[in-house]
Amino acid sequence: MNDTTTINAKEEALLARFEEKVQNGDAIEPRDWMPEKYRKHLIRQISQHAHSEVIGMQPEGNWVTRAPSLRAKQILLAKIQDEGGHGLYLYSACETLGISREEMIEQLQSGKAKYSNIFNYQTLNWADIGAVGWLVDGAAIVNQVSLQRTSYAPYSRAMVRICKEESFHQRQGYEIMAEMAKGTPEQSEMAQDALNRWWWPSLMMFGPHDGDSPRSADAFRWKIKRQTNDELRQKFIDKTVQQAEVIGLTIPDPDLKWNEEKQCYDYGKINWEEFNQVINGNGPCNKQRIDHHKRVHTEGAWVREAAEAYRLKTQNN
Amino acid sequence: MTQQEALFQYTLRLGDTSLIHAQRLSEWCSNGPILEEDLALTNFALDFIGRSQVLLTYAGALEGKGRTDDMLAYRRNERQYFNCLLAELPNGDFGVTMVRLLFLAAFEKELFTALQNSEDETLAALAKKTLKEVRYHLEHAADWVIRLGNGTEESHARVQKAVNELWMFTGDMFDMDETDKLLIAADIAVDLSTIKTKWDNYISGVLEAANLQQPTSSYMQSGSKNAIHTEYLGHLLGEMQYLQLAYPYAKW
């Protein structure tokens, strides 16, 4: 037996043990052996998740200085701060897989790593802040609740913590929408306008239909992913339609209707052409978001360099 | 001026400085040099908003005309605002923001320490609660100024420039008028001349540790006690008050 076959045999044994562990529902910790494809899949998914939290600070930050009351300003700032905090612990979770935060930021800025498509849309009026909380965080929660049971332990732990805060954000967003929907005619118009613009992009957050979703097979076998895109999307629609009705807003989908037999809502055709366009860089804010991230990163370089220089100086003394 | 009117004015000044500083710090949201600092700055903004809510609500009650914290924040123009000039200055780079925070927090630490003994129970209680936050803001700002002053050539130059440019606005914090005198006599307000030396000593110490020169220019721009501001405040308010002014009958 030569060396290569020994190594292969050893690898296979490790892989078999890994697969068995995952099938038994055991969590994988950073020090456990894992196949390279599993590690790569997780780095891609967790870093994308972290980047989404950070880039998401931009469309919401767009309204911080214009929030219409002190309480609203406080709630919005606290929310964005939570998102930044989520970004931080997701970056840390991802670092346990052997990639540094600097590398992740580089990948974000070069376009190698993605962030959620939803943040390539604009926040144009104050109700958009409500819609982002209600719909975008609402969609994120459906996805994240499912990820609390994901097989990689640091990711799963981060999700448990994040979910608690996200459901709070979702309620706050809904509260803004409810207030505005019952407010002056201009306010309810803003609320409906925000819902019209954010509804379909929110449905796209769950990704392509199951038949068109790449990379799914491994993710399910390794229990990184626990429910399909379509299952999660359906869950989101079913809970959100009723919430819209309660506050007197209309979901912008003429084909939306309750299906008594399936006990869920049927919904209209999602515009995947738009989805693909935005994913490939042709959305309203793709360039703006990344340019902003790069500009801030470049403008802050002297601060980071100074902190590092000071650390080295004081270390030597 | 009655004591009640003076107390309204005094509380408004404290509330306005908190609110305007909060507004400036919140502009750092998604603009920080590192994510941790982005969060720290917006966290401080949250502290300041919280403080301004308490103070403006109290001011409204003292005035007795039914104005809420939001009405005071969103329905006054730049000639009706009494925040100190430093708070309203543009953020500049991270160095400017940190030096401004250092100057203001060092002032607030002495102010609120003394204000704990105020005969006015509301202000005394607020001072006590606020001090914990202020100490943290001050430590954070001083650490950064020392780090930047001793960091690289570029950071040293930038933070020295910030100190030079902000220096002439520091005197405004210590200006006093009839309002102060009336309330000092009643043991309600702090005699700012008594905390000036402490502020000077503390700031000299930090600048020395940061290897920075203290500006020698003695020109100090004042005006905030009479609501005479820099040109920057009008723009800040225009942005902050936009929705309330555009839709005056809406509730948010």
Interface residues (C-beta under 8 A of the other chain):
Chain A: V54 M57 Q58 G61 V64 T65 R66 A67 P68 S69 L70 R71 A72 K73 Q74 L77 A78 I80 Q81 G84 G85 G87 L88 Y91 W126 E179 M180 G183 T184 E186 Q187 H292 V296 E299 G300 A301 W302 V303 R304 E305 A306 A307 A309 Y310 K313
Chain B: L19 A22 Q23 S26 E27 C29 S30 N31 G32 P33 I34 L35 E36 E37 D38 L39 T42 N43 A45 L46 I49 G50 S52 Q53 L56 D69 D70 A73 Y74 D93 F94 G95 I146 R147 L148 N150 G151 T152 E154 S155 R158 E239 M240 Y242 L243 Q244 Y247 Y249 A250 K251 W252
